[in-house]
Amino acid sequence: MQIGPIGSRDDITTFFRDQENGISVKCGCFCGTIDEFEEAVQKTHSGTKYEKEYMAAIAVARAHIEGGE
Protein backbone atom coordinates (compact mmCIF):
# COMPACT_ATOMS: atom_id res chain seq x y z
CA MET A 1 0.00 0.00 0.00
CA GLN A 2 1.33 3.43 -0.87
CA ILE A 3 0.25 6.76 0.55
CA GLY A 4 1.49 10.21 -0.22
CA PRO A 5 2.75 12.69 -0.57
CA ILE A 6 2.87 12.94 3.23
CA GLY A 7 5.31 13.71 5.99
CA SER A 8 8.24 16.02 6.35
CA ARG A 9 9.54 15.20 2.86
CA ASP A 10 6.21 15.23 1.01
CA ASP A 11 7.14 11.76 -0.22
CA ILE A 12 5.43 8.46 -0.86
CA THR A 13 5.42 5.96 2.02
CA THR A 14 5.11 2.26 1.12
CA PHE A 15 3.73 -0.40 3.47
CA PHE A 16 4.00 -4.07 2.48
CA ARG A 17 3.69 -7.59 3.86
CA ASP A 18 7.19 -8.96 4.51
CA GLN A 19 8.59 -12.51 4.43
CA GLU A 20 7.80 -12.99 8.14
CA ASN A 21 4.13 -12.17 7.40
CA GLY A 22 4.47 -8.83 9.20
CA ILE A 23 4.28 -5.31 7.82
CA SER A 24 7.37 -3.45 6.65
CA VAL A 25 7.74 0.19 5.63
CA LYS A 26 9.86 2.11 3.15
CA CYS A 27 9.80 5.87 3.72
CA GLY A 28 12.66 8.04 2.51
CA CYS A 29 15.85 6.54 3.92
CA PHE A 30 13.87 4.47 6.48
CA CYS A 31 13.28 0.79 5.82
CA GLY A 32 12.07 -1.47 8.63
CA THR A 33 9.06 -2.93 10.41
CA ILE A 34 5.90 -0.97 11.05
CA ASP A 35 6.64 -1.02 14.79
CA GLU A 36 10.14 0.40 14.18
CA PHE A 37 8.63 3.03 11.90
CA GLU A 38 6.09 4.02 14.55
CA GLU A 39 8.91 4.43 17.12
CA ALA A 40 10.98 6.50 14.67
CA VAL A 41 8.00 8.74 13.88
CA GLN A 42 7.32 9.35 17.57
CA LYS A 43 10.99 10.07 18.25
CA THR A 44 11.53 12.36 15.26
CA HIS A 45 8.16 14.08 14.78
CA SER A 46 6.49 14.07 18.22
CA GLY A 47 3.90 16.82 18.53
CA THR A 48 3.97 17.85 14.87
CA LYS A 49 1.54 17.53 11.99
CA TYR A 50 3.93 14.98 10.49
CA GLU A 51 3.42 12.69 13.47
CA LYS A 52 -0.35 12.90 12.91
CA GLU A 53 0.01 12.14 9.19
CA TYR A 54 2.34 9.19 9.70
CA MET A 55 0.31 7.75 12.57
CA ALA A 56 -2.86 7.92 10.47
CA ALA A 57 -1.04 6.16 7.63
CA ILE A 58 0.18 3.46 10.05
CA ALA A 59 -3.39 2.87 11.26
CA VAL A 60 -4.72 2.57 7.69
CA ALA A 61 -1.88 0.24 6.69
CA ARG A 62 -2.51 -2.04 9.66
CA ALA A 63 -6.23 -2.19 8.91
CA HIS A 64 -5.64 -2.81 5.20
CA ILE A 65 -2.74 -5.29 5.34
CA GLU A 66 -3.62 -7.22 8.49
CA GLY A 67 -7.16 -7.58 7.21
CA GLY A 68 -9.85 -9.20 9.25
CA GLU A 69 -13.50 -8.37 9.49
N, CA, C, O and CB atoms as a CASP TS submission, in Angstrom:
PFRMAT TS
TARGET T0000
AUTHOR 0000-0000-0000
METHOD Language model
MODEL 1
PARENT N/A
ATOM      1  N   MET     1       0.848  -1.153   0.000  1.00  0.00           N
ATOM      2  CA  MET     1       0.000   0.000   0.000  1.00  0.00           C
ATOM      3  C   MET     1       0.902   1.226   0.000  1.00  0.00           C
ATOM      4  O   MET     1       1.879   1.286   0.747  1.00  0.00           O
ATOM      5  CB  MET     1      -0.969  -0.008   1.212  1.00  0.00           C
ATOM      6  N   GLN     2       0.576   2.190  -0.828  1.00  0.00           N
ATOM      7  CA  GLN     2       1.332   3.434  -0.872  1.00  0.00           C
ATOM      8  C   GLN     2       0.426   4.600  -0.519  1.00  0.00           C
ATOM      9  O   GLN     2      -0.752   4.627  -0.878  1.00  0.00           O
ATOM     10  CB  GLN     2       1.965   3.642  -2.258  1.00  0.00           C
ATOM     11  N   ILE     3       1.001   5.565   0.194  1.00  0.00           N
ATOM     12  CA  ILE     3       0.253   6.765   0.551  1.00  0.00           C
ATOM     13  C   ILE     3       1.191   7.963   0.412  1.00  0.00           C
ATOM     14  O   ILE     3       2.365   7.901   0.777  1.00  0.00           O
ATOM     15  CB  ILE     3      -0.333   6.664   2.007  1.00  0.00           C
ATOM     16  N   GLY     4       0.657   9.023  -0.109  1.00  0.00           N
ATOM     17  CA  GLY     4       1.490  10.211  -0.220  1.00  0.00           C
ATOM     18  C   GLY     4       0.982  11.147  -1.286  1.00  0.00           C
ATOM     19  O   GLY     4       0.039  10.833  -2.013  1.00  0.00           O
ATOM     20  N   PRO     5       1.599  12.272  -1.371  1.00  0.00           N
ATOM     21  CA  PRO     5       2.753  12.687  -0.570  1.00  0.00           C
ATOM     22  C   PRO     5       2.340  13.101   0.853  1.00  0.00           C
ATOM     23  O   PRO     5       1.379  13.844   1.050  1.00  0.00           O
ATOM     24  CB  PRO     5       3.482  13.848  -1.262  1.00  0.00           C
ATOM     25  N   ILE     6       3.091  12.599   1.820  1.00  0.00           N
ATOM     26  CA  ILE     6       2.868  12.943   3.228  1.00  0.00           C
ATOM     27  C   ILE     6       4.204  13.139   3.913  1.00  0.00           C
ATOM     28  O   ILE     6       5.261  12.854   3.350  1.00  0.00           O
ATOM     29  CB  ILE     6       2.041  11.847   3.951  1.00  0.00           C
ATOM     30  N   GLY     7       4.138  13.630   5.134  1.00  0.00           N
ATOM     31  CA  GLY     7       5.305  13.708   5.989  1.00  0.00           C
ATOM     32  C   GLY     7       6.208  14.895   5.708  1.00  0.00           C
ATOM     33  O   GLY     7       5.896  15.768   4.897  1.00  0.00           O
ATOM     34  N   SER     8       7.315  14.900   6.390  1.00  0.00           N
ATOM     35  CA  SER     8       8.240  16.022   6.351  1.00  0.00           C
ATOM     36  C   SER     8       8.915  16.186   4.996  1.00  0.00           C
ATOM     37  O   SER     8       9.438  17.258   4.691  1.00  0.00           O
ATOM     38  CB  SER     8       9.284  15.857   7.415  1.00  0.00           C
ATOM     39  N   ARG     9       8.909  15.136   4.183  1.00  0.00           N
ATOM     40  CA  ARG     9       9.541  15.203   2.861  1.00  0.00           C
ATOM     41  C   ARG     9       8.530  15.277   1.720  1.00  0.00           C
ATOM     42  O   ARG     9       8.918  15.315   0.552  1.00  0.00           O
ATOM     43  CB  ARG     9      10.434  14.003   2.661  1.00  0.00           C
ATOM     44  N   ASP    10       7.240  15.296   2.047  1.00  0.00           N
ATOM     45  CA  ASP    10       6.209  15.233   1.014  1.00  0.00           C
ATOM     46  C   ASP    10       6.515  14.114   0.021  1.00  0.00           C
ATOM     47  O   ASP    10       6.562  14.327  -1.191  1.00  0.00           O
ATOM     48  CB  ASP    10       6.095  16.584   0.281  1.00  0.00           C
ATOM     49  N   ASP    11       6.721  12.915   0.570  1.00  0.00           N
ATOM     50  CA  ASP    11       7.139  11.764  -0.218  1.00  0.00           C
ATOM     51  C   ASP    11       6.084  10.663  -0.119  1.00  0.00           C
ATOM     52  O   ASP    11       5.116  10.769   0.634  1.00  0.00           O
ATOM     53  CB  ASP    11       8.520  11.243   0.257  1.00  0.00           C
ATOM     54  N   ILE    12       6.294   9.632  -0.882  1.00  0.00           N
ATOM     55  CA  ILE    12       5.430   8.459  -0.860  1.00  0.00           C
ATOM     56  C   ILE    12       5.962   7.481   0.191  1.00  0.00           C
ATOM     57  O   ILE    12       7.159   7.196   0.232  1.00  0.00           O
ATOM     58  CB  ILE    12       5.357   7.785  -2.273  1.00  0.00           C
ATOM     59  N   THR    13       5.075   6.975   1.032  1.00  0.00           N
ATOM     60  CA  THR    13       5.422   5.956   2.018  1.00  0.00           C
ATOM     61  C   THR    13       4.781   4.649   1.573  1.00  0.00           C
ATOM     62  O   THR    13       3.599   4.613   1.231  1.00  0.00           O
ATOM     63  CB  THR    13       4.952   6.363   3.463  1.00  0.00           C
ATOM     64  N   THR    14       5.571   3.572   1.580  1.00  0.00           N
ATOM     65  CA  THR    14       5.110   2.264   1.124  1.00  0.00           C
ATOM     66  C   THR    14       5.068   1.287   2.293  1.00  0.00           C
ATOM     67  O   THR    14       6.048   1.127   3.021  1.00  0.00           O
ATOM     68  CB  THR    14       6.021   1.725   0.001  1.00  0.00           C
ATOM     69  N   PHE    15       3.926   0.640   2.460  1.00  0.00           N
ATOM     70  CA  PHE    15       3.728  -0.399   3.466  1.00  0.00           C
ATOM     71  C   PHE    15       3.504  -1.711   2.719  1.00  0.00           C
ATOM     72  O   PHE    15       2.757  -1.746   1.742  1.00  0.00           O
ATOM     73  CB  PHE    15       2.515  -0.063   4.424  1.00  0.00           C
ATOM     74  N   PHE    16       4.147  -2.796   3.173  1.00  0.00           N
ATOM     75  CA  PHE    16       3.997  -4.072   2.477  1.00  0.00           C
ATOM     76  C   PHE    16       4.166  -5.243   3.435  1.00  0.00           C
ATOM     77  O   PHE    16       4.828  -5.132   4.467  1.00  0.00           O
ATOM     78  CB  PHE    16       5.009  -4.179   1.335  1.00  0.00           C
ATOM     79  N   ARG    17       3.552  -6.373   3.072  1.00  0.00           N
ATOM     80  CA  ARG    17       3.695  -7.593   3.861  1.00  0.00           C
ATOM     81  C   ARG    17       5.088  -8.159   3.600  1.00  0.00           C
ATOM     82  O   ARG    17       5.490  -8.325   2.448  1.00  0.00           O
ATOM     83  CB  ARG    17       2.577  -8.642   3.506  1.00  0.00           C
ATOM     84  N   ASP    18       5.820  -8.453   4.666  1.00  0.00           N
ATOM     85  CA  ASP    18       7.189  -8.960   4.514  1.00  0.00           C
ATOM     86  C   ASP    18       7.230 -10.487   4.590  1.00  0.00           C
ATOM     87  O   ASP    18       6.196 -11.132   4.757  1.00  0.00           O
ATOM     88  CB  ASP    18       8.102  -8.357   5.591  1.00  0.00           C
ATOM     89  N   GLN    19       8.417 -11.053   4.470  1.00  0.00           N
ATOM     90  CA  GLN    19       8.589 -12.507   4.434  1.00  0.00           C
ATOM     91  C   GLN    19       8.191 -13.183   5.741  1.00  0.00           C
ATOM     92  O   GLN    19       7.875 -14.372   5.751  1.00  0.00           O
ATOM     93  CB  GLN    19      10.024 -12.846   4.111  1.00  0.00           C
ATOM     94  N   GLU    20       8.203 -12.437   6.840  1.00  0.00           N
ATOM     95  CA  GLU    20       7.803 -12.987   8.139  1.00  0.00           C
ATOM     96  C   GLU    20       6.308 -12.804   8.383  1.00  0.00           C
ATOM     97  O   GLU    20       5.827 -13.029   9.493  1.00  0.00           O
ATOM     98  CB  GLU    20       8.602 -12.323   9.268  1.00  0.00           C
ATOM     99  N   ASN    21       5.573 -12.398   7.351  1.00  0.00           N
ATOM    100  CA  ASN    21       4.127 -12.171   7.403  1.00  0.00           C
ATOM    101  C   ASN    21       3.762 -10.976   8.283  1.00  0.00           C
ATOM    102  O   ASN    21       2.636 -10.875   8.769  1.00  0.00           O
ATOM    103  CB  ASN    21       3.423 -13.420   7.915  1.00  0.00           C
ATOM    104  N   GLY    22       4.722 -10.076   8.483  1.00  0.00           N
ATOM    105  CA  GLY    22       4.470  -8.829   9.197  1.00  0.00           C
ATOM    106  C   GLY    22       4.320  -7.698   8.192  1.00  0.00           C
ATOM    107  O   GLY    22       4.166  -7.935   6.994  1.00  0.00           O
ATOM    108  N   ILE    23       4.367  -6.476   8.683  1.00  0.00           N
ATOM    109  CA  ILE    23       4.278  -5.307   7.816  1.00  0.00           C
ATOM    110  C   ILE    23       5.597  -4.548   7.895  1.00  0.00           C
ATOM    111  O   ILE    23       6.084  -4.233   8.981  1.00  0.00           O
ATOM    112  CB  ILE    23       3.076  -4.391   8.220  1.00  0.00           C
ATOM    113  N   SER    24       6.164  -4.262   6.732  1.00  0.00           N
ATOM    114  CA  SER    24       7.371  -3.453   6.647  1.00  0.00           C
ATOM    115  C   SER    24       7.044  -2.142   5.955  1.00  0.00           C
ATOM    116  O   SER    24       6.019  -2.006   5.287  1.00  0.00           O
ATOM    117  CB  SER    24       8.496  -4.204   5.897  1.00  0.00           C
ATOM    118  N   VAL    25       7.955  -1.168   6.135  1.00  0.00           N
ATOM    119  CA  VAL    25       7.735   0.186   5.630  1.00  0.00           C
ATOM    120  C   VAL    25       8.990   0.690   4.945  1.00  0.00           C
ATOM    121  O   VAL    25      10.107   0.470   5.414  1.00  0.00           O
ATOM    122  CB  VAL    25       7.325   1.139   6.768  1.00  0.00           C
ATOM    123  N   LYS    26       8.787   1.371   3.825  1.00  0.00           N
ATOM    124  CA  LYS    26       9.858   2.111   3.150  1.00  0.00           C
ATOM    125  C   LYS    26       9.392   3.550   3.071  1.00  0.00           C
ATOM    126  O   LYS    26       8.360   3.847   2.469  1.00  0.00           O
ATOM    127  CB  LYS    26      10.186   1.521   1.710  1.00  0.00           C
ATOM    128  N   CYS    27      10.158   4.443   3.683  1.00  0.00           N
ATOM    129  CA  CYS    27       9.796   5.865   3.721  1.00  0.00           C
ATOM    130  C   CYS    27      11.086   6.674   3.719  1.00  0.00           C
ATOM    131  O   CYS    27      11.793   6.714   4.726  1.00  0.00           O
ATOM    132  CB  CYS    27       8.913   6.208   4.983  1.00  0.00           C
ATOM    133  N   GLY    28      11.398   7.313   2.605  1.00  0.00           N
ATOM    134  CA  GLY    28      12.664   8.045   2.514  1.00  0.00           C
ATOM    135  C   GLY    28      13.821   7.088   2.734  1.00  0.00           C
ATOM    136  O   GLY    28      13.904   6.054   2.070  1.00  0.00           O
ATOM    137  N   CYS    29      14.708   7.414   3.649  1.00  0.00           N
ATOM    138  CA  CYS    29      15.848   6.536   3.922  1.00  0.00           C
ATOM    139  C   CYS    29      15.507   5.451   4.949  1.00  0.00           C
ATOM    140  O   CYS    29      16.340   4.591   5.234  1.00  0.00           O
ATOM    141  CB  CYS    29      17.032   7.361   4.418  1.00  0.00           C
ATOM    142  N   PHE    30      14.280   5.483   5.511  1.00  0.00           N
ATOM    143  CA  PHE    30      13.866   4.472   6.484  1.00  0.00           C
ATOM    144  C   PHE    30      13.364   3.225   5.775  1.00  0.00           C
ATOM    145  O   PHE    30      12.592   3.302   4.820  1.00  0.00           O
ATOM    146  CB  PHE    30      12.776   5.027   7.415  1.00  0.00           C
ATOM    147  N   CYS    31      13.815   2.073   6.259  1.00  0.00           N
ATOM    148  CA  CYS    31      13.278   0.790   5.818  1.00  0.00           C
ATOM    149  C   CYS    31      13.320  -0.146   7.022  1.00  0.00           C
ATOM    150  O   CYS    31      14.393  -0.449   7.544  1.00  0.00           O
ATOM    151  CB  CYS    31      14.091   0.200   4.592  1.00  0.00           C
ATOM    152  N   GLY    32      12.135  -0.606   7.463  1.00  0.00           N
ATOM    153  CA  GLY    32      12.069  -1.475   8.628  1.00  0.00           C
ATOM    154  C   GLY    32      10.640  -1.907   8.888  1.00  0.00           C
ATOM    155  O   GLY    32       9.769  -1.744   8.034  1.00  0.00           O
ATOM    156  N   THR    33      10.400  -2.459  10.067  1.00  0.00           N
ATOM    157  CA  THR    33       9.064  -2.931  10.406  1.00  0.00           C
ATOM    158  C   THR    33       8.153  -1.751  10.739  1.00  0.00           C
ATOM    159  O   THR    33       8.619  -0.642  10.999  1.00  0.00           O
ATOM    160  CB  THR    33       9.122  -3.918  11.588  1.00  0.00           C
ATOM    161  N   ILE    34       6.864  -2.012  10.726  1.00  0.00           N
ATOM    162  CA  ILE    34       5.897  -0.966  11.048  1.00  0.00           C
ATOM    163  C   ILE    34       6.052  -0.505  12.495  1.00  0.00           C
ATOM    164  O   ILE    34       5.839   0.671  12.787  1.00  0.00           O
ATOM    165  CB  ILE    34       4.468  -1.465  10.802  1.00  0.00           C
ATOM    166  N   ASP    35       6.416  -1.406  13.402  1.00  0.00           N
ATOM    167  CA  ASP    35       6.644  -1.019  14.793  1.00  0.00           C
ATOM    168  C   ASP    35       7.872  -0.111  14.914  1.00  0.00           C
ATOM    169  O   ASP    35       7.847   0.874  15.651  1.00  0.00           O
ATOM    170  CB  ASP    35       6.818  -2.269  15.673  1.00  0.00           C
ATOM    171  N   GLU    36       8.938  -0.444  14.193  1.00  0.00           N
ATOM    172  CA  GLU    36      10.137   0.404  14.185  1.00  0.00           C
ATOM    173  C   GLU    36       9.831   1.770  13.587  1.00  0.00           C
ATOM    174  O   GLU    36      10.321   2.793  14.065  1.00  0.00           O
ATOM    175  CB  GLU    36      11.272  -0.273  13.398  1.00  0.00           C
ATOM    176  N   PHE    37       9.015   1.776  12.535  1.00  0.00           N
ATOM    177  CA  PHE    37       8.631   3.032  11.904  1.00  0.00           C
ATOM    178  C   PHE    37       7.828   3.896  12.872  1.00  0.00           C
ATOM    179  O   PHE    37       8.060   5.101  12.972  1.00  0.00           O
ATOM    180  CB  PHE    37       7.820   2.766  10.627  1.00  0.00           C
ATOM    181  N   GLU    38       6.894   3.287  13.577  1.00  0.00           N
ATOM    182  CA  GLU    38       6.091   4.019  14.552  1.00  0.00           C
ATOM    183  C   GLU    38       6.982   4.651  15.620  1.00  0.00           C
ATOM    184  O   GLU    38       6.778   5.808  15.989  1.00  0.00           O
ATOM    185  CB  GLU    38       5.057   3.086  15.204  1.00  0.00           C
ATOM    186  N   GLU    39       7.968   3.904  16.120  1.00  0.00           N
ATOM    187  CA  GLU    39       8.909   4.427  17.118  1.00  0.00           C
ATOM    188  C   GLU    39       9.713   5.596  16.549  1.00  0.00           C
ATOM    189  O   GLU    39       9.898   6.614  17.216  1.00  0.00           O
ATOM    190  CB  GLU    39       9.862   3.313  17.597  1.00  0.00           C
ATOM    191  N   ALA    40      10.191   5.442  15.308  1.00  0.00           N
ATOM    192  CA  ALA    40      10.983   6.499  14.668  1.00  0.00           C
ATOM    193  C   ALA    40      10.150   7.763  14.467  1.00  0.00           C
ATOM    194  O   ALA    40      10.642   8.874  14.664  1.00  0.00           O
ATOM    195  CB  ALA    40      11.536   6.012  13.318  1.00  0.00           C
ATOM    196  N   VAL    41       8.897   7.590  14.076  1.00  0.00           N
ATOM    197  CA  VAL    41       8.002   8.739  13.885  1.00  0.00           C
ATOM    198  C   VAL    41       7.811   9.465  15.208  1.00  0.00           C
ATOM    199  O   VAL    41       7.904  10.692  15.259  1.00  0.00           O
ATOM    200  CB  VAL    41       6.629   8.286  13.313  1.00  0.00           C
ATOM    201  N   GLN    42       7.546   8.725  16.275  1.00  0.00           N
ATOM    202  CA  GLN    42       7.318   9.354  17.572  1.00  0.00           C
ATOM    203  C   GLN    42       8.572  10.057  18.078  1.00  0.00           C
ATOM    204  O   GLN    42       8.485  11.114  18.703  1.00  0.00           O
ATOM    205  CB  GLN    42       6.857   8.317  18.587  1.00  0.00           C
ATOM    206  N   LYS    43       9.730   9.477  17.810  1.00  0.00           N
ATOM    207  CA  LYS    43      10.987  10.070  18.250  1.00  0.00           C
ATOM    208  C   LYS    43      11.313  11.333  17.447  1.00  0.00           C
ATOM    209  O   LYS    43      11.749  12.336  18.012  1.00  0.00           O
ATOM    210  CB  LYS    43      12.126   9.051  18.122  1.00  0.00           C
ATOM    211  N   THR    44      11.104  11.280  16.145  1.00  0.00           N
ATOM    212  CA  THR    44      11.526  12.361  15.257  1.00  0.00           C
ATOM    213  C   THR    44      10.490  13.471  15.127  1.00  0.00           C
ATOM    214  O   THR    44      10.854  14.642  15.026  1.00  0.00           O
ATOM    215  CB  THR    44      11.834  11.808  13.898  1.00  0.00           C
ATOM    216  N   HIS    45       9.201  13.119  15.129  1.00  0.00           N
ATOM    217  CA  HIS    45       8.160  14.084  14.784  1.00  0.00           C
ATOM    218  C   HIS    45       7.127  14.314  15.887  1.00  0.00           C
ATOM    219  O   HIS    45       6.040  14.823  15.614  1.00  0.00           O
ATOM    220  CB  HIS    45       7.460  13.630  13.550  1.00  0.00           C
ATOM    221  N   SER    46       7.449  13.950  17.119  1.00  0.00           N
ATOM    222  CA  SER    46       6.492  14.071  18.223  1.00  0.00           C
ATOM    223  C   SER    46       5.916  15.485  18.316  1.00  0.00           C
ATOM    224  O   SER    46       6.650  16.473  18.348  1.00  0.00           O
ATOM    225  CB  SER    46       7.165  13.694  19.548  1.00  0.00           C
ATOM    226  N   GLY    47       4.579  15.557  18.357  1.00  0.00           N
ATOM    227  CA  GLY    47       3.905  16.823  18.530  1.00  0.00           C
ATOM    228  C   GLY    47       3.726  17.648  17.272  1.00  0.00           C
ATOM    229  O   GLY    47       3.264  18.787  17.342  1.00  0.00           O
ATOM    230  N   THR    48       4.083  17.095  16.122  1.00  0.00           N
ATOM    231  CA  THR    48       3.971  17.851  14.870  1.00  0.00           C
ATOM    232  C   THR    48       2.855  17.285  13.990  1.00  0.00           C
ATOM    233  O   THR    48       2.315  16.212  14.258  1.00  0.00           O
ATOM    234  CB  THR    48       5.310  17.828  14.107  1.00  0.00           C
ATOM    235  N   LYS    49       2.526  18.024  12.944  1.00  0.00           N
ATOM    236  CA  LYS    49       1.539  17.533  11.989  1.00  0.00           C
ATOM    237  C   LYS    49       2.051  16.284  11.272  1.00  0.00           C
ATOM    238  O   LYS    49       1.258  15.450  10.835  1.00  0.00           O
ATOM    239  CB  LYS    49       1.192  18.628  10.969  1.00  0.00           C
ATOM    240  N   TYR    50       3.367  16.155  11.153  1.00  0.00           N
ATOM    241  CA  TYR    50       3.926  14.984  10.494  1.00  0.00           C
ATOM    242  C   TYR    50       3.673  13.719  11.305  1.00  0.00           C
ATOM    243  O   TYR    50       3.412  12.657  10.740  1.00  0.00           O
ATOM    244  CB  TYR    50       5.420  15.169  10.267  1.00  0.00           C
ATOM    245  N   GLU    51       3.749  13.832  12.623  1.00  0.00           N
ATOM    246  CA  GLU    51       3.420  12.690  13.470  1.00  0.00           C
ATOM    247  C   GLU    51       1.974  12.266  13.216  1.00  0.00           C
ATOM    248  O   GLU    51       1.693  11.076  13.078  1.00  0.00           O
ATOM    249  CB  GLU    51       3.637  13.032  14.969  1.00  0.00           C
ATOM    250  N   LYS    52       1.066  13.220  13.154  1.00  0.00           N
ATOM    251  CA  LYS    52      -0.346  12.901  12.908  1.00  0.00           C
ATOM    252  C   LYS    52      -0.532  12.215  11.562  1.00  0.00           C
ATOM    253  O   LYS    52      -1.264  11.230  11.462  1.00  0.00           O
ATOM    254  CB  LYS    52      -1.199  14.170  12.966  1.00  0.00           C
ATOM    255  N   GLU    53       0.130  12.734  10.521  1.00  0.00           N
ATOM    256  CA  GLU    53       0.010  12.141   9.186  1.00  0.00           C
ATOM    257  C   GLU    53       0.538  10.712   9.174  1.00  0.00           C
ATOM    258  O   GLU    53      -0.134   9.799   8.695  1.00  0.00           O
ATOM    259  CB  GLU    53       0.763  12.989   8.151  1.00  0.00           C
ATOM    260  N   TYR    54       1.737  10.525   9.699  1.00  0.00           N
ATOM    261  CA  TYR    54       2.343   9.189   9.695  1.00  0.00           C
ATOM    262  C   TYR    54       1.551   8.203  10.548  1.00  0.00           C
ATOM    263  O   TYR    54       1.379   7.048  10.160  1.00  0.00           O
ATOM    264  CB  TYR    54       3.782   9.263  10.197  1.00  0.00           C
ATOM    265  N   MET    55       1.067   8.649  11.706  1.00  0.00           N
ATOM    266  CA  MET    55       0.306   7.748  12.572  1.00  0.00           C
ATOM    267  C   MET    55      -1.011   7.345  11.916  1.00  0.00           C
ATOM    268  O   MET    55      -1.452   6.206  12.062  1.00  0.00           O
ATOM    269  CB  MET    55       0.037   8.409  13.932  1.00  0.00           C
ATOM    270  N   ALA    56      -1.635   8.264  11.201  1.00  0.00           N
ATOM    271  CA  ALA    56      -2.858   7.922  10.468  1.00  0.00           C
ATOM    272  C   ALA    56      -2.545   6.906   9.372  1.00  0.00           C
ATOM    273  O   ALA    56      -3.306   5.962   9.164  1.00  0.00           O
ATOM    274  CB  ALA    56      -3.508   9.192   9.859  1.00  0.00           C
ATOM    275  N   ALA    57      -1.439   7.096   8.678  1.00  0.00           N
ATOM    276  CA  ALA    57      -1.037   6.156   7.627  1.00  0.00           C
ATOM    277  C   ALA    57      -0.753   4.774   8.214  1.00  0.00           C
ATOM    278  O   ALA    57      -1.114   3.760   7.617  1.00  0.00           O
ATOM    279  CB  ALA    57       0.204   6.680   6.881  1.00  0.00           C
ATOM    280  N   ILE    58      -0.117   4.732   9.366  1.00  0.00           N
ATOM    281  CA  ILE    58       0.175   3.464  10.045  1.00  0.00           C
ATOM    282  C   ILE    58      -1.133   2.742  10.379  1.00  0.00           C
ATOM    283  O   ILE    58      -1.250   1.536  10.164  1.00  0.00           O
ATOM    284  CB  ILE    58       1.010   3.708  11.340  1.00  0.00           C
ATOM    285  N   ALA    59      -2.107   3.473  10.901  1.00  0.00           N
ATOM    286  CA  ALA    59      -3.391   2.870  11.256  1.00  0.00           C
ATOM    287  C   ALA    59      -4.091   2.303  10.030  1.00  0.00           C
ATOM    288  O   ALA    59      -4.633   1.198  10.083  1.00  0.00           O
ATOM    289  CB  ALA    59      -4.290   3.896  11.943  1.00  0.00           C
ATOM    290  N   VAL    60      -4.087   3.044   8.925  1.00  0.00           N
ATOM    291  CA  VAL    60      -4.722   2.572   7.692  1.00  0.00           C
ATOM    292  C   VAL    60      -3.982   1.345   7.162  1.00  0.00           C
ATOM    293  O   VAL    60      -4.613   0.378   6.738  1.00  0.00           O
ATOM    294  CB  VAL    60      -4.748   3.695   6.620  1.00  0.00           C
ATOM    295  N   ALA    61      -2.665   1.377   7.183  1.00  0.00           N
ATOM    296  CA  ALA    61      -1.878   0.242   6.689  1.00  0.00           C
ATOM    297  C   ALA    61      -2.153  -1.019   7.505  1.00  0.00           C
ATOM    298  O   ALA    61      -2.307  -2.103   6.944  1.00  0.00           O
ATOM    299  CB  ALA    61      -0.379   0.573   6.726  1.00  0.00           C
ATOM    300  N   ARG    62      -2.214  -0.877   8.817  1.00  0.00           N
ATOM    301  CA  ARG    62      -2.513  -2.042   9.658  1.00  0.00           C
ATOM    302  C   ARG    62      -3.892  -2.601   9.341  1.00  0.00           C
ATOM    303  O   ARG    62      -4.057  -3.814   9.213  1.00  0.00           O
ATOM    304  CB  ARG    62      -2.426  -1.671  11.147  1.00  0.00           C
ATOM    305  N   ALA    63      -4.872  -1.734   9.216  1.00  0.00           N
ATOM    306  CA  ALA    63      -6.233  -2.190   8.907  1.00  0.00           C
ATOM    307  C   ALA    63      -6.290  -2.859   7.526  1.00  0.00           C
ATOM    308  O   ALA    63      -6.969  -3.872   7.357  1.00  0.00           O
ATOM    309  CB  ALA    63      -7.221  -1.003   8.964  1.00  0.00           C
ATOM    310  N   HIS    64      -5.596  -2.308   6.563  1.00  0.00           N
ATOM    311  CA  HIS    64      -5.645  -2.812   5.195  1.00  0.00           C
ATOM    312  C   HIS    64      -4.847  -4.118   5.035  1.00  0.00           C
ATOM    313  O   HIS    64      -5.335  -5.077   4.436  1.00  0.00           O
ATOM    314  CB  HIS    64      -5.109  -1.752   4.234  1.00  0.00           C
ATOM    315  N   ILE    65      -3.641  -4.147   5.565  1.00  0.00           N
ATOM    316  CA  ILE    65      -2.740  -5.288   5.337  1.00  0.00           C
ATOM    317  C   ILE    65      -3.036  -6.437   6.290  1.00  0.00           C
ATOM    318  O   ILE    65      -3.014  -7.597   5.879  1.00  0.00           O
ATOM    319  CB  ILE    65      -1.283  -4.853   5.493  1.00  0.00           C
ATOM    320  N   GLU    66      -3.312  -6.138   7.549  1.00  0.00           N
ATOM    321  CA  GLU    66      -3.619  -7.219   8.485  1.00  0.00           C
ATOM    322  C   GLU    66      -4.973  -7.834   8.199  1.00  0.00           C
ATOM    323  O   GLU    66      -5.212  -8.999   8.517  1.00  0.00           O
ATOM    324  CB  GLU    66      -3.577  -6.712   9.914  1.00  0.00           C
ATOM    325  N   GLY    67      -5.855  -7.059   7.604  1.00  0.00           N
ATOM    326  CA  GLY    67      -7.164  -7.575   7.207  1.00  0.00           C
ATOM    327  C   GLY    67      -8.049  -7.862   8.392  1.00  0.00           C
ATOM    328  O   GLY    67      -7.979  -7.202   9.429  1.00  0.00           O
ATOM    329  N   GLY    68      -8.881  -8.862   8.212  1.00  0.00           N
ATOM    330  CA  GLY    68      -9.846  -9.198   9.246  1.00  0.00           C
ATOM    331  C   GLY    68     -11.180  -8.525   8.971  1.00  0.00           C
ATOM    332  O   GLY    68     -11.289  -7.660   8.101  1.00  0.00           O
ATOM    333  N   GLU    69     -12.145  -8.916   9.692  1.00  0.00           N
ATOM    334  CA  GLU    69     -13.496  -8.373   9.487  1.00  0.00           C
ATOM    335  C   GLU    69     -13.831  -7.424  10.604  1.00  0.00           C
ATOM    336  O   GLU    69     -14.922  -6.855  10.626  1.00  0.00           O
ATOM    337  CB  GLU    69     -14.549  -9.497   9.409  1.00  0.00           C
TER
END
